[in-house]
Amino acid sequence: MAKELKEIREKQARLIAQAREHLDKAGSDEARAAEYEAEYDRAMEEHDRLEKRAKRLEDLTAAEERNRNSDPRRPGREDIDPEKRGNRDEDPQPEYRMVFAKVICGADVSDLSPEERAVLKRGVTKFEQRAQTAGTTTAGGFTVPTELSTSLQRAMKAWGPMYDEDICTVISTASGNSIKLPTVDDTAKSCGAHTEGAALTDDGSEDATFGQRSLDAYVFDTEFIRWSFELDTDSIFSMEALLSDLLGERLGRIGNAQLTTGTGTNAPNGIVTAASLGKTAAATAAITSDELIDLLHSVDPAYRSSPKARFMFNDLTLAAIRKLKDGQGNYLWQMGDVTAGQPGTLLGYRYSINQAMAGIATGAKPVLFGDFGKYYVRKVGSPIIGVLRERFWPDLGIAGLIRFDGELGVVGSIKYLQNA
């Protein structure tokens, strides 16, 4: 598996080099630009497909390692006494009819040994060789146990990254009492020339003006999901664990969505809502390289030098930006190096993919830039997922709660590009 993962990384590096070559040719050969751009798209699609494959291999390796460390019955464990393991070559192999009889008599499939489950699975595939066929229920099919894959295929949808403390400034508290953030904007004030012997002006016109922002604790819930005790007992999956995972993802999605586009009225002040206008695009359904550069320079250099300064947009907007060039023909988006772990950048700055942001469309705000460290995310405790066993007895119910808020501490530290 390690060899395959290494080969995937090497292929990705070659694909990146090929994609760069295609884009360079597209810029220099207008007659074949569409052809080269199509080749570029295919190379990047293959790169992304390999990335998914590599991620699965890494996850599988980690899962196998955890299983190897936690299952004392697993062959090959050094901490198992060889005398207790016995001679596997001399162990009698279970027969299908014996295993099948155990299942018919009420034994749970999960209670069978790995060898018995394997025999049961092989026997099912050969069952239709009899005159009483498995395919027809009344001809014997009723006697065939049903096999269910232990791997549940779950639909996925990305929902980060506003809860990430590497991007925003996160404040975690145990209680939900309101937190006040004092603010001051003295950037418009300066000094004047002093005349020798003259008295200093003291009319209060140059006094500092302070403000205040509030981080509250808004609660969002998943509502209850009920399931029967029969399903809880009979399912090959742990329904409680499965639903807990699904509700956890729901809480993550609502958290990211509210911290992105929350209205600020009885809800978090989302980062798009709180940001200021930096640049208005000329088109309703497109953005240009010059407009991104204008957005970058609409933010004061003091914020651009922050280690948390970055762009933010959704994945479709990134796809459009990948093809943009500056006035000298250089691509704005620079590929990273997967072999060295270097991320891609845009105009020298890192970026984050946020699927809760709008895409490029009339009046939309598809791109943010600024110091994301000035956006404060307040987490109250941890997300809570509770299971009720008595209220819905004999059935069960599960629900989740999350409590948080978000606010931009400094106006102008983050700005957005808006389509016409």
Secondary structure as the mmCIF struct_conf table of DSSP 4:
data_model
#
loop_
_struct_conf.conf_type_id
_struct_conf.id
_struct_conf.beg_label_comp_id
_struct_conf.beg_label_asym_id
_struct_conf.beg_label_seq_id
_struct_conf.end_label_comp_id
_struct_conf.end_label_asym_id
_struct_conf.end_label_seq_id
HELX_RH_AL_P HELX_RH_AL_P1 ALA A 2 SER A 28
HELX_RH_3T_P HELX_RH_3T_P1 GLU A 30 ARG A 32
HELX_RH_AL_P HELX_RH_AL_P2 ALA A 33 SER A 70
TURN_TY1_P TURN_TY1_P1 PRO A 72 ARG A 73
BEND BEND1 ARG A 74 ARG A 74
TURN_TY1_P TURN_TY1_P2 PRO A 75 GLY A 76
TURN_TY1_P TURN_TY1_P3 GLU A 78 ASP A 79
BEND BEND2 ILE A 80 ILE A 80
HELX_RH_AL_P HELX_RH_AL_P3 PRO A 82 ARG A 85
HELX_RH_3T_P HELX_RH_3T_P2 ARG A 88 GLU A 90
BEND BEND3 ASP A 91 ASP A 91
HELX_LH_PP_P HELX_LH_PP_P1 PRO A 92 GLU A 95
HELX_RH_AL_P HELX_RH_AL_P4 TYR A 96 ILE A 104
TURN_TY1_P TURN_TY1_P4 CYS A 105 GLY A 106
HELX_RH_3T_P HELX_RH_3T_P3 VAL A 109 ASP A 111
BEND BEND4 LEU A 112 LEU A 112
HELX_RH_AL_P HELX_RH_AL_P5 PRO A 114 LYS A 126
HELX_RH_3T_P HELX_RH_3T_P4 PHE A 127 GLN A 129
BEND BEND5 ARG A 130 GLN A 132
BEND BEND6 ALA A 134 THR A 136
HELX_RH_3T_P HELX_RH_3T_P5 THR A 137 ALA A 139
TURN_TY1_P TURN_TY1_P5 GLY A 140 GLY A 140
HELX_RH_3T_P HELX_RH_3T_P6 GLY A 141 THR A 143
BEND BEND7 VAL A 144 VAL A 144
HELX_LH_PP_P HELX_LH_PP_P2 PRO A 145 GLU A 147
BEND BEND8 THR A 150 SER A 151
BEND BEND9 PRO A 161 PRO A 161
TURN_TY1_P TURN_TY1_P6 MET A 162 TYR A 163
TURN_TY1_P TURN_TY1_P7 GLU A 165 ILE A 167
BEND BEND10 CYS A 168 CYS A 168
STRN STRN1 THR A 169 THR A 173
BEND BEND11 ALA A 174 SER A 175
STRN STRN2 ILE A 179 VAL A 184
TURN_TY1_P TURN_TY1_P8 THR A 187 ALA A 188
TURN_TY1_P TURN_TY1_P9 GLU A 196 GLY A 197
HELX_LH_PP_P HELX_LH_PP_P3 ALA A 198 THR A 201
BEND BEND12 ASP A 203 GLY A 204
TURN_TY1_P TURN_TY1_P10 SER A 205 GLU A 206
STRN STRN3 PHE A 210 LEU A 215
STRN STRN4 TYR A 218 ASP A 221
STRN STRN5 ILE A 225 TRP A 227
HELX_RH_AL_P HELX_RH_AL_P6 PHE A 229 ASP A 234
BEND BEND13 ILE A 236 PHE A 237
HELX_RH_AL_P HELX_RH_AL_P7 MET A 239 THR A 261
STRN STRN6 THR A 263 THR A 263
BEND BEND14 GLY A 264 ALA A 267
STRN STRN7 ASN A 269 ASN A 269
HELX_RH_AL_P HELX_RH_AL_P8 ILE A 271 ALA A 274
BEND BEND15 ALA A 275 ALA A 275
STRN STRN8 SER A 276 THR A 280
BEND BEND16 ALA A 282 ALA A 285
HELX_RH_AL_P HELX_RH_AL_P9 SER A 289 SER A 298
BEND BEND17 VAL A 299 VAL A 299
HELX_RH_AL_P HELX_RH_AL_P10 PRO A 301 ARG A 304
TURN_TY1_P TURN_TY1_P11 SER A 305 SER A 305
BEND BEND18 SER A 306 SER A 306
TURN_TY1_P TURN_TY1_P12 PRO A 307 LYS A 308
STRN STRN9 ALA A 309 PHE A 313
HELX_RH_AL_P HELX_RH_AL_P11 ASP A 315 ILE A 321
TURN_TY1_P TURN_TY1_P13 ARG A 322 LYS A 323
STRN STRN10 LYS A 325 LYS A 325
TURN_TY1_P TURN_TY1_P14 GLY A 327 GLN A 328
BEND BEND19 GLY A 329 GLY A 329
STRN STRN11 TYR A 331 TYR A 331
BEND BEND20 LEU A 332 LEU A 332
STRN STRN12 TRP A 333 GLN A 334
STRN STRN13 ASP A 337 ASP A 337
TURN_TY1_P TURN_TY1_P15 VAL A 338 GLY A 341
STRN STRN14 GLN A 342 GLN A 342
HELX_LH_PP_P HELX_LH_PP_P4 PRO A 343 GLY A 344
STRN STRN15 THR A 345 LEU A 346
TURN_TY1_P TURN_TY1_P16 LEU A 347 GLY A 348
STRN STRN16 TYR A 349 TYR A 349
STRN STRN17 TYR A 351 ILE A 353
TURN_TY1_P TURN_TY1_P17 GLN A 355 ALA A 356
BEND BEND21 MET A 357 MET A 357
BEND BEND22 ILE A 360 ILE A 360
TURN_TY1_P TURN_TY1_P18 THR A 362 GLY A 363
STRN STRN18 VAL A 367 ASP A 371
HELX_RH_3T_P HELX_RH_3T_P7 PHE A 372 LYS A 374
STRN STRN19 TYR A 375 VAL A 380
BEND BEND23 GLY A 381 GLY A 381
STRN STRN20 ILE A 384 LEU A 388
BEND BEND24 ARG A 389 GLU A 390
TURN_TY1_P TURN_TY1_P19 ARG A 391 PRO A 394
BEND BEND25 ASP A 395 ASP A 395
STRN STRN21 LEU A 396 LEU A 408
BEND BEND26 GLY A 409 VAL A 410
TURN_TY1_P TURN_TY1_P20 VAL A 411 GLY A 412
BEND BEND27 SER A 413 SER A 413
STRN STRN22 ILE A 414 GLN A 418
#
